[in-house]
Structures are given as structure tokens and as C-alpha cells.
Amino acid sequence: MKLLVVLTCTVALAQDWTSYGKNTFGWRYSELDQINTKTVMRLTPQWMYQTNVPGKNETTPLVFGGMMYITGPSNNAWALDAVTGRPIWSYKKAAPAGVNLCCGQVNRGFAVHGNTLFKVDLQGTLVALDAKSGTVLWESTLEDYKKGYSATSAPLVVKNLVITGMAGAEFGTRGFIDAYDAETGKRVWRVNTVAADASWSGDSWKRGGGSTWITGTYDPSLNLIYWGTGNPGPDMDGEQRRGDNLYTCSLLAIDADTGKIKWYFQFTPHDLHDWDAVGDPVLTDLVMNGRTVKAVIQANRNGFFYALDRTNGKVLLSKAYTRITWADGIDSDGRPVPIAGQEPTEEGKRTCPGMGGGHNWQATAYSPLTGLYYFTSAEKCMLFYRTKQAFVEGQWYQASTIGRDEPGNGRIDAIDPKTGKLAWYFETVSSPAGGVLATAGGLVFVGDAEGYLIALDARTGKALWRFQTGGTIIAPPISYALNGRQYIAVAAGQTMMTFSLPKL
């Protein structure tokens, strides 16, 4: 077994998967290497669990103590035997009829602290469950769903705190990141992701969006939490919110103990194209210009790859990774240089990338074995329309429409984060759907919209194995080991599936 994690981060046992990003740095890298470039062609299904719950399944399973814990659409969750898939317990709580959602009744997974699991429910609550029985220990309300708030992301555990984001930027909400005491469920601090300052005209900040719907990361050596924020609201009518609109489309570095913002970096000031910056911020040390830098990297939805100094938020590197028609690059201060005439109009303006961005929310991966950063991307453009809309509390507030999605292939990109240069790419038939896993076996696993789970050579991008699961894969794969066997697990359609090598 190759253990190549050299940074100081909180790492679970190699055989377990105990947080959304595998380690607190968000690498989604498994140290297991039984399944590798030479053995992967023998990978076969082991068990399947049918949830029988319709909807988009975006869960990252947690595996520890011989158990697998998964969440599903519509406030469902299950505990399964990780060797056989046999269900042990289940959780379900119906969402109120009045919950307004942007993008389906999705949930992206659990967090764990000791013997307690944590998940959010759609109606904007944080729930603590006993891992052995599924019994609800406590439930805390984030905000009132009747005002447009909801929750979909996997929480992040830092020390004795449970950190969670929220959703609802398309409903005139004001975003936040919360920390709750893991034992009691009492809120310890809140960071508002929409600043009540001059970067917003008038009182537009009160309904300014800035959702936080993808899990952040944590550097224990700096005691900083890194969390991305979403689009301002209303999305495409910037006249109603003149200014840079802080802290939307930004990365925040937050003191874990106090909730104080230590620094921020705004990728897209005054965003007009729904280019959320929520994508997982990955922490790694990079050797640049002869020195080692503590960095945070992200393939942003606006089409640029960024490496920032995670101690202060300064730009180390920015480079386009997809077709961009809205900006002529990034200046020395990290601000994009906009191209005139790319704003949404009543007649419609074609801009690249489209609303989904080059890379959207899907989980990314970093491999210390190859030094490469892996993510899904697309080269698509879209017609953006600006419309006028009055604000009504709790109702859809986008003030915009978009043209029909243009056809185009998706890709899995492998980038050298030290240079931003593309090492290789692998094309998929449709736009990217699933997230990415990297392993010490020299592999990258990814699922696609057509239902294929694919294993690629992490150094070259060559496809070494694929399996048709029978359901669209939106969730990211994980890897774990039990009884001396390594497994790959992924949610496909309504099914949780696992794969392993045949027993010798």
C-alpha cells in the first residue's frame, strides 16, 4: 500500500471514507492500490442496493466500522452492510409541501463525528443521527423554508463543530455558512455570504443570494475553513444590484473557532451568468517559482482555473481551461478583464461558457501520486436573457431566462496545478454528470450521463475499464477496503453499486 499524503491534514484510515472529500483537504484520493492499472480490467460488480426512491442521487457514501451510510433524494438515508449491501436501518422525513427548490430534492451525503452522523434535510434543517440505530438525536433549523431557504450539501466536521451551507439563491435569500455544536445542535457562529455594504446598491443585499451548497475544506495547520459561494440574486438583471456584490461568486477563508472571515477572493465580480464559485476548494502545497506555497485550487465555473495562496487569498495562477468569450483574462489583482457587450439582454446574448460553466459543482480530485488535478468540464455556450421581475418573498427570483442548451461533448480534464497546463483530457458523449475519484493504484474513476462507470489511467487518460450501470451517474465514486479487499462504490440512478476484484 502506498501512502503518499505528505501534508498535515486530518486523514482517516486508508480503508475508510469518513468525509465528503475523503480528507479535510478535499483530495478525494484513496490510498488503496489493490485495484490498479494492471488489475482494473478484472473489476466486477459485488452487490447492488435498490433505494426505490426516484430523483437525482448525488450522495458521497461514508464507510467505517464495516458499514456504509448513504443519503438519497427526498430526505431519505440508509445504513448498509458494506460487504453485502444488506440494509440495517433507514431514515425518512417528508419535506413540507411549501419547500421551493432550484434543482431537485437532492442530498450530497453525511458527515460523521464519533458515533453520530449529520445530514441536512431539504427544509433547511441539520439532523444528528445515531450511527448504530438511525435514531434522531437532535434537529436544528437553519432558516425558514417559507422564505426560500433550503439545504442539500454534505456537512463538514471541524473539531467539535458541524459546518453546513444552504441553498436558495434563486428565491431572494441571503446566504450563510453555519457552525453547530456537534453534541447539542446549538449554533455557535454564522458567516453571512452577502455583505451589507456598498458593493450592493440600496438594500439589494437583503435578497442577494450567495448560496453555499457544496461542502468546503479545512486546513488544521492554519485553522481555516475554505468555502465557496454562489451567484448573486437576481441572477442576470444586474441593474437591481449594482456593484461587485460581495461575497458572491467568492472563496471565503474562515477562522474555524470564531467564524471570522480572514480573507476572501471574488472570482466573478457582479456576476451576470450564474457562475457559482461553490466547487470544492482543494488544498495542496505547490512548488512554484522555486518555493513551496500553501495553495487552494479550483476549476471555477466562469471558465478559469485558479491557484490561490491559501494563507492570504493572493492569486498564484489563473488560466482558462475552456472556451471563454466574456473576459480577456485575469489582471494582476485577480479581477477578470471583461469583454464589452457580453451582458444578458432582452433579445438574448450568446456567451461562453454557458450557465453550467466550464466546470460546475461535481466533485474534483487531486492525486499526490501524479501531482495532477482532475475535474469534469464542457465547452458550451448559451443564450442569456435579462428580464424584469418584482421580488416576492419565498418565490423564484432569477429575473432571467436562458436559451436552449447547445450540443457538445463533456470532458474529464487533468491539469498540472503548478502551471495550469492540460496534461490530458478524456471526452464523454454528453455534458459532465458525475464527480471524480483518484487512487494510489494510478487510476481515475468517473461516471457519465449515459450510465458508464469508467476507469482511466491517471497519468495518460487512457480508458482501461468501463461498466454500464443502467442508471445516470451524477454522484462521485469512492473507494474503501474490508476484509483485505478494495471496493469502488458509486450511486447510479436509484441504485448503490459496489465493485471489487474477484476473490483469489
Secondary structure by P-SEA (a helix, b strand, c coil): ccccccccccccccccccccccccccccccccccccccccccccccccccccccccccccccccccbbbbbbccccccccccccccccbbbbbbcccccccccccccccccccccbbbbbcccbbbbbbccccccccccccccccccbbbbbbbbbbcccbbbbcccccccbbbbbbbbbcccccccccccccccccccccccccccccccccccccccccccbbbbbbbbccccccccccccccccccbbbbbccccccccccccccccccccccccccbbbbbbbccccccccccccccccbbbbccccccccccccccccccccccccccccccccccccccccbbbbccccccccccccccccccccbbbbbbbbbbbbbbbbbbbbcccccccccccccbbbbbbbbcccccccccccccccccccccbbbbbccccbbbbbcccccccccccccccccccccccbbbcbbbbbbccccbbbbbbbcccbbbbbbcccc
